[in-house]
Amino acid sequence: MQPTPRDFGAGAAPQTGWSSTPTVYVVDDDISVRESLEALIQVSGWDVRVFASATDFLATPANPGPSCLVLDVGLPDLNGLDLQDRIAGERSQMPIIFITGYGDVPMTVRAMKAGAAEFLTKPLGDDVLVNAIDLALRRSQAAVGELTALQVLRDRRATLSRRECEVMDLVVSGLLNKQVGGELGISEITVKAHRGRAMEKMQAKSLADLVRMSQRLGLHPAN
């Protein structure tokens, strides 16, 4: 049974606390469902973009901000589970909420193992879907924030000279300045100078801070 507009009544309060207005993507081949979902999502305070097929959705560039995908399993071109596999790498910060009228256990298990945020069966109450979307968007916002912070660190690392990178990597590995100098064939004073510039460029307030940055960049494994 497909949901009607009454299933998605305009009863949700606008969402607050976002760094930017999140986008909810909807992919469903049933126009009545798309229109109902569009109305619900708009009244909940989020941007919404609707698509009749997976192909149309894939042709649209991903939103750099928080987003999620409300996805019907049974689509005419590429089904929802296959679409999930297709975008797993390039849109990993976009949680997926599956909706279906005929879900079964194997289908649900496959979707959840692949990282789906939720698997809901039609007809849906508006509060259930709004809550699921809210949680998915907050998960997306956290992931986007983490990626942004990681890119900032990568950009800072890129400003380091080759020698500063070498000194940083040896220092965070636990070597003393004298030992670093021995490894690189330079004086301890020179090591201190390179270390100071590396910390300044990385905006590290302490050695421990520099170690944590290195770990986040995947340059130095956590103990």
N, C-alpha and C positions, 0 to 999 in steps of 0.2 A: 504493500500500500504506500503510495506516494503522499508526502505531507502536503497539506493545504496551507494557504496563507495564515489561517487561524492557528496552525500548529506553531508558527513562529511569530507570535504576537509582539507588538512593540512595548514590552514591559521592562526592558533592561535599562539600567541607568548608564549614562555615559561613563566611560572609563577614564581614570586620571592617573597621573604619576609617570607618564611616558616621557622618554627623552625626545621623541619625535612621534608624530601620529603613525601608529602601526598600520600596515596594509594586510587585509585578509583577502586571499585569493580563493575563488570558488570555481570548481570545475564539476559541472553536472550537465548531462544532456537533456534533462527535463526542464523546460522553460519555466514552468510553474514553481519548481523547487528553486531555481536560480533567482527568480523574482522575490520569492519569500525570504530566502537567505539574504539577499541584497538589502531588503528593507530592514530586517532584524539587525544586521551588522551596522548599517548606517545609523540607526537609532541608538546603537550601543556606543557610538562615538568613534568608530574606526573607519578608515578608508576601505573601500571594497572594490574588487575587480572580478567580474564574472566571465566565465568561458564555457562554451558548449562542448569543447573537446580538449583532449590532451595536446593535440597538435597546436591549437590556438594558444594554449597556455605556454607551451615551449617556445613559441615565437615571440613571447614578451620578455624583455630583459628583467632580471631579478631586481627587486627593490633593495637598496643597500641598508635600509633601516630594518627595524623589527617587522616580522611578517610571519604568517602561517598559511597553510593551504587546507581548505575544506574540500575533500576529494571524494567523489562517488567512485565506488569500486567498478561498477559496470558501465564502461564508456564504449562508444561505437568504434573508435579507432585503436587507441592504446588503452588497455584497462588500467585502473587505478594502481594496482600492485606493480605492474610493469613500469608505470610512470614513476612510482616511488623509487624503483631501482635506477631509472634513468637519471634522476636528479640528485641521487644520494651524495655525489661528490661536489657538484657545482652549487647546490643550494642546501648545504648541510645545516645552515642557520635558519631554515624554514621548516618548523615542525609540521607534521601532517596529521590532520584529523580525518579519518575515514568515516564515511556515512554509506550505509547500504541497506537495502530492503531484504537481503537474503544471505546475511553473513553466516558462516559456519566456523567451526573450531579451527580447522587447518588454515583457512583464510585469515582468521584473526591472529593466529600464532605467527604466520609468515609476516604479516604487517607489523606486529609488535616487535618481533625479532629484528626487523629491518629498521627499527627506530621510530615507528609511528607514535604520536603523542596520545592518540585515543582511537578507539574503534567503536562507532555508535551505530545502532540499528534504527532505521526509520519505522514509524514516525517518531519525531524528536520533540521534546518539550523545549521551549525557547531558553529556559533557565539552564537546562543541561548543556545545550550547545554553547551558550554564551560563556558559561563557566569553563568549558573545555577550551574555547578560543582564548579566553583571558589567560589561562594557565600556559597555553602554547605560545602566546605572544610574549609573556614574561620570560619564558624559557628562551625564546628567540632573542629578546633584548639582552639577556645575559650573555648569550653566545656572540652576538654582534659586538657587545662591549669588550668581550675578551679578545676577539679578533682585532678590534681597533687598537686596544692596548698593546697587543703583540706586534702589530705593524709599526707602532710608535717606537718600540724597542728595536725592531729591525732597521728602521730609518736612522736611529741614533747609532747603531752598530756600524752602519754603512759610512758614517762620517769619520770613523776611526782609521788611522793609517795602518799599513800592514804591521809595522812594529808595535803599535798600540794594541792591535788585536792579539798579537803573539804574547805580549806582556799580560794583557787581561786574562787570556786563557790559562796561562801558567800560574798567575796569582790566584785565580778562583779554584785552581786544582789543589791549592794548599801549599804551594812553594813560597818560601820567604824571598824577600827582594834579592838577597845575596845568591840564593839558589837559582832564581830566575836569570840573574846576570850570568851565572855560570853556564846555564843552558843556552843562552843566546850569544854569549861571548861579548857582553857589554858590562860596563861598570854598574855598581849598585846605585850610584847617584843618577845615572841615566835611566835605570829601571824605575826609580822613584818618579822621575820626570814624566816618563811615558805612562806610568800608573796613574799619576795625578791627572794628566790630560784625558786618559781613558775614562776615569771616574767622572770628570767634569762633563765630557761629551755625553756619557751615558746618563748623566744626572743622578748618579748614585751617591747617597749620603754617607755610606759606610761600605766596608768590605763585604759585610753580610748582605747588604742591598745589592752589590755588584754580583755576588754569587747567585742570589735569587733571580736576577735578570738573566744571567747566563743559563740557569736551569730552564727558565721559561722559553729561552731561545733554542733550547735543545743542544747547547754547546757543552754543558757540564752536567752530568747526571746527578740527581739528588741522592744524598746518602740515606 
